[in-house]
Amino acid sequence: MGMKAKIALGAVVGVVVIGAVSANAGSNGKHSGSGDSGKGSSASAEHKSGGTKDSGGGKAAPGKKTTLAGDGEYQVGSDVKPGTYRTSGNTDDTCYWERAKDAKGETDSLLANDNVSGTSYVTVKATDKIFKSSGCKDWEAVDPKAKGAPASSMAGNGGMFKVGTDIAPGTYRSTGKKDSSCYWERTKDAEHGMDSIIANNNVTGTAVVTISPTDAYFKTTGCGDWKKAS
């Protein structure tokens, strides 16, 4: 299987809506944001990997391997430690990553995968065997409990934002993109499985979504820029 031939195990970004648009979020209360402290700043996908201007989501986690090359196949436990990793600045849609339960390279080996535009967070679990990355900017281990100065706007094609760190919770509005589909997704973790999705939708034109303080991440692809309405 080619590394960039995405298998639709999780959300097919910008193509279809996975599961119910309004899923039951009652089981997602493990991650919480820090409330609305954004004051007009903008969360963007143009952060440089390892840069000092990233919010708390980009801070290296102590005791973990801080960087991982964006091209390679890694054995979990020896080449890469379990934890949450972040890549940013992927502007050409060529970044592909994959979590696998073995090194056979078969469809059944896949646990989760994604084609990334902008920023992505991925949690590599101790039970994973292989993590693959192709065409991505370097990955940096981050502390999932780190807090930052969350923004009140974000790039519509920015990828994945950590709620309470990169982006403040609240109701956001995106306008434009009338000739293409905007895909958004609220998630309860960075594992990218079907159970990770709280709610998602494909929208043409104006989109409105409320990001809850208990959401862990918000994904956006192909949308107009989002601005906080309330």
C-alpha positions as CSV (number, residue, x, y, z in Angstrom):
1,M,0.0,0.0,0.0
2,G,1.4,3.4,-0.9
3,M,2.0,5.6,2.1
4,K,-0.1,8.5,0.7
5,A,-3.0,6.4,-0.4
6,K,-5.2,7.2,2.6
7,I,-7.4,4.4,3.9
8,A,-10.6,5.8,5.3
9,L,-10.5,4.6,8.8
10,G,-11.2,7.9,10.6
11,A,-12.6,11.1,9.3
12,V,-12.3,11.5,5.6
13,V,-11.4,15.2,5.7
14,G,-13.5,17.4,3.5
15,V,-15.1,14.4,1.7
16,V,-17.8,12.8,3.9
17,V,-19.3,13.2,7.3
18,I,-18.5,10.3,9.5
19,G,-21.2,9.1,11.9
20,A,-23.9,11.3,13.2
21,V,-23.4,15.0,12.8
22,S,-24.6,15.6,16.3
23,A,-22.9,12.7,18.2
24,N,-23.4,12.1,21.9
25,A,-20.5,13.8,23.6
26,G,-21.3,12.5,27.0
27,S,-18.2,10.3,27.2
28,N,-15.6,12.9,26.2
29,G,-15.1,14.7,29.4
30,K,-11.4,13.8,29.7
31,H,-10.0,17.0,28.2
32,S,-10.9,20.5,29.1
33,G,-10.0,23.9,27.7
34,S,-8.9,27.0,29.7
35,G,-11.9,29.2,28.7
36,D,-12.1,32.3,26.5
37,S,-8.9,34.3,26.9
38,G,-8.4,35.1,23.2
39,K,-8.3,38.8,22.4
40,G,-8.4,38.9,18.6
41,S,-5.3,36.9,18.0
42,S,-5.3,34.3,15.2
43,A,-4.4,30.7,15.4
44,S,-2.7,29.8,12.2
45,A,-1.1,26.7,10.6
46,E,2.1,28.6,9.7
47,H,4.0,27.9,13.0
48,K,7.5,26.7,12.4
49,S,8.2,23.3,14.0
50,G,10.0,23.8,17.3
51,G,9.5,27.6,17.1
52,T,9.2,29.8,20.2
53,K,6.0,31.5,19.1
54,D,3.8,28.5,19.4
55,S,1.2,28.3,22.2
56,G,1.4,25.7,24.9
57,G,0.3,23.0,22.5
58,G,3.8,23.4,20.8
59,K,5.8,23.0,24.0
60,A,8.0,19.9,24.2
61,A,6.9,17.4,26.8
62,P,9.6,16.7,29.4
63,G,11.1,13.3,29.3
64,K,10.0,12.5,25.8
65,K,11.7,12.6,22.4
66,T,11.2,16.2,21.4
67,T,11.4,15.9,17.6
68,L,10.7,13.2,15.0
69,A,11.5,13.5,11.3
70,G,8.5,14.0,9.1
71,D,9.6,11.2,6.7
72,G,10.1,7.7,8.2
73,E,8.7,4.6,9.7
74,Y,9.2,4.2,13.5
75,Q,8.9,1.4,16.0
76,V,6.9,2.5,19.0
77,G,8.8,2.1,22.2
78,S,12.3,2.2,20.6
79,D,12.3,4.8,17.8
80,V,9.3,6.8,19.1
81,K,7.9,6.9,22.6
82,P,4.2,6.9,23.3
83,G,2.7,10.4,23.6
84,T,1.1,13.2,21.7
85,Y,3.0,14.8,18.8
86,R,2.4,17.9,16.7
87,T,3.4,18.9,13.2
88,S,2.7,22.3,11.7
89,G,3.4,24.3,8.5
90,N,2.1,21.6,6.1
91,T,0.7,23.8,3.4
92,D,0.9,21.6,0.3
93,D,-1.4,18.7,1.4
94,T,1.4,16.1,1.0
95,C,1.8,15.2,4.7
96,Y,0.5,11.7,5.5
97,W,0.8,9.8,8.8
98,E,-0.3,6.4,10.0
99,R,-0.6,4.5,13.2
100,A,-0.4,0.7,12.8
101,K,-0.7,-2.4,15.0
102,D,2.1,-4.3,13.2
103,A,4.6,-3.8,10.4
104,K,2.9,-6.0,7.8
105,G,1.7,-3.0,5.8
106,E,-1.7,-4.4,5.1
107,T,-5.0,-2.7,5.4
108,D,-5.9,-4.6,8.6
109,S,-2.7,-3.2,10.1
110,L,-4.0,0.3,10.2
111,L,-5.3,1.8,13.4
112,A,-5.7,5.4,12.1
113,N,-4.3,7.7,9.4
114,D,-4.8,11.1,7.8
115,N,-3.7,13.4,5.0
116,V,-2.8,16.7,6.7
117,S,-3.3,20.3,5.6
118,G,-1.8,22.7,8.1
119,T,-1.3,21.4,11.7
120,S,-2.0,18.0,13.1
121,Y,-1.8,16.4,16.5
122,V,-1.5,12.6,16.9
123,T,-1.4,10.5,20.0
124,V,0.8,7.5,19.6
125,K,-0.4,4.8,22.1
126,A,1.8,2.3,23.9
127,T,-0.1,-0.5,22.3
128,D,0.8,0.8,18.8
129,K,3.6,-0.9,17.0
130,I,4.5,1.4,14.1
131,F,4.1,5.1,13.4
132,K,4.7,6.2,9.8
133,S,5.0,9.8,8.5
134,S,5.6,11.0,4.9
135,G,6.0,14.5,3.5
136,C,5.3,16.1,6.9
137,K,7.1,18.8,8.8
138,D,9.0,17.4,11.8
139,W,6.9,16.2,14.7
140,E,7.4,17.6,18.2
141,A,6.3,15.9,21.4
142,V,4.0,18.1,23.3
143,D,2.5,18.1,26.8
144,P,-1.3,17.5,26.3
145,K,-1.9,19.3,29.6
146,A,0.1,22.4,28.6
147,K,-1.9,25.7,28.6
148,G,-1.4,28.6,26.2
149,A,-3.0,31.9,25.2
150,P,-5.9,30.6,23.0
151,A,-6.8,32.7,20.0
152,S,-10.3,33.8,19.0
153,S,-9.8,33.2,15.2
154,M,-8.2,30.5,13.1
155,A,-7.3,29.8,9.5
156,G,-10.0,27.9,7.7
157,N,-7.5,25.5,6.2
158,G,-5.3,25.4,9.3
159,G,-5.9,21.8,10.2
160,M,-6.1,20.8,13.9
161,F,-6.2,23.2,16.9
162,K,-6.0,22.3,20.6
163,V,-9.0,23.7,22.4
164,G,-7.9,25.9,25.4
165,T,-4.4,26.2,24.1
166,D,-4.5,27.1,20.4
167,I,-8.1,28.2,20.2
168,A,-10.6,29.4,22.8
169,P,-13.9,27.6,23.2
170,G,-17.0,29.4,21.9
171,T,-19.2,29.8,18.8
172,Y,-17.3,30.5,15.6
173,R,-18.5,31.6,12.1
174,S,-16.8,30.9,8.8
175,T,-17.9,32.7,5.6
176,G,-17.1,32.3,2.0
177,K,-16.0,29.1,0.1
178,K,-19.3,29.0,-1.7
179,D,-17.7,26.9,-4.5
180,S,-16.1,24.3,-2.4
181,S,-16.9,22.1,0.7
182,C,-15.8,23.2,4.1
183,Y,-15.2,20.3,6.6
184,W,-15.0,20.8,10.3
185,E,-14.7,18.3,13.2
186,R,-14.9,18.4,17.0
187,T,-12.9,15.6,18.7
188,K,-12.4,14.3,22.2
189,D,-8.8,13.2,21.7
190,A,-5.9,13.0,19.1
191,E,-6.2,9.3,18.4
192,H,-8.2,9.9,15.2
193,G,-10.4,6.9,15.6
194,M,-14.2,6.7,14.9
195,D,-14.7,7.0,18.7
196,S,-12.7,10.3,18.7
197,I,-15.3,12.2,16.8
198,I,-17.8,14.2,18.8
199,A,-19.4,16.0,15.8
200,N,-18.5,16.9,12.2
201,N,-20.0,18.3,9.0
202,N,-19.4,19.3,5.4
203,V,-20.7,22.8,4.7
204,T,-20.9,24.9,1.5
205,G,-21.0,28.7,2.2
206,T,-21.3,30.1,5.7
207,A,-20.6,27.7,8.6
208,V,-21.4,28.1,12.4
209,V,-20.1,25.8,15.1
210,T,-19.9,25.9,18.9
211,I,-16.6,24.5,20.3
212,S,-17.2,23.3,23.8
213,P,-14.6,23.8,26.7
214,T,-14.7,20.0,27.0
215,D,-13.7,19.4,23.4
216,A,-10.0,18.4,23.0
217,Y,-9.4,19.5,19.4
218,F,-11.1,21.2,16.5
219,K,-10.3,20.3,12.8
220,T,-10.9,22.6,9.9
221,T,-10.2,22.0,6.2
222,G,-11.2,24.0,3.1
223,C,-13.2,26.5,5.1
224,G,-13.1,30.3,5.2
225,D,-11.3,31.7,8.1
226,W,-13.2,31.3,11.4
227,K,-13.9,34.2,13.8
228,K,-15.3,33.9,17.3
229,A,-18.8,35.3,17.5
230,S,-19.5,34.6,21.2
